[in-house]
Amino acid sequence: MTLRKTMAVFVAAALLGAVVTGCSKDAKTTPAAGEAQKTNPIPFAGKPVNKWDKFYEEKDGVKHFYLWLEEKEVEILTGVKVPVWAFNGQLPGPELRFKEGDHVNVHFRNTASQPHSIHFHGQLGLDTQNDGVPATSFTVNPGKEYTYDFIATSSGTMMYHCHVATYNHVDMGMYGSMIIEPKNEVKNWDKEYTFILDDWAVGNMDPFATVTKRDYNYFTVNGKAFPETTPVEGKVGEVVKIRFINMGYRSFSIHSHGYGGLITHLDGYPVPQPYQRDVFTVAPGERTDVLITMREGIYPWHDHQLENVLNNGEYLGGATFLVIGKK
Ligand SMILES: [Cu+2]
């Protein structure tokens, strides 16, 4: 275990201990590992997939990204598994990063059992054929490939996701971040993080059901629930950019303990005048970019829609992460 992880777990344990002693009567048992598997069909789970042998290459002035799918279970918290249809076997899928004005090809090989597509949310340089919406274009069926081809005319924090039966396919983890750097960008930050928010109905996920009003009981940042979320770390004085993307059903109202985050972009667009918030809401599908200057100490940033900081009824968990500033 790295020092960073050790510290995060230590702080998490301290926070949990402090809180659980005062409020343990409502704690529920976490589902046992494998419980989700019994109720959730993953037709191709464990089968080898014919994946691409590369993720990225630049060729003849075009930036090529290669995506495929794996049907599998992942742990969103130790012992808590969910079924996912994972781009390149990852939750979230790998980040697509390029520059405004780039010619981009995204080669999608459907190595899974269901029809899928890719929608590049927020990118305005697409014609209908490359918008990834089945009703207006087509699906990429199992065993087939398609190359999405576009010029990146817009920039900012965006995401890609499947657009087939989105209420289920996105719920199955079919998403990843897409960061398009503006032309001639002057970076006024030292490091950056991208955090994708999501909610999960562990034990009640059925990708073939049309019921969407599920009882969401786990909440994740980049596919992990607290205390296993990635902390933001930096030296005192360092400027850190955090890009939030909400791929869940619920809004997340992030409370930035110890900080007033400077909101610089909404949905990838620069706001006319950046402004401070200590709670900022990221609604489903929205993106919010925040700048902070690291200060000394450890601060838990968490969703202030407080049922989203539970792990199946256990406090403190869910959409929480630590911001750790060191001298
Ligand atoms: Cu899909």
Boltz pocket constraint, residues with backbone or C-beta under 6 A from the ligand:
constraints:
  - pocket:
      binder: B
      contacts: [[A, 115], [A, 116], [A, 117], [A, 162], [A, 163], [A, 164], [A, 169], [A, 174]]
      max_distance: 6.0
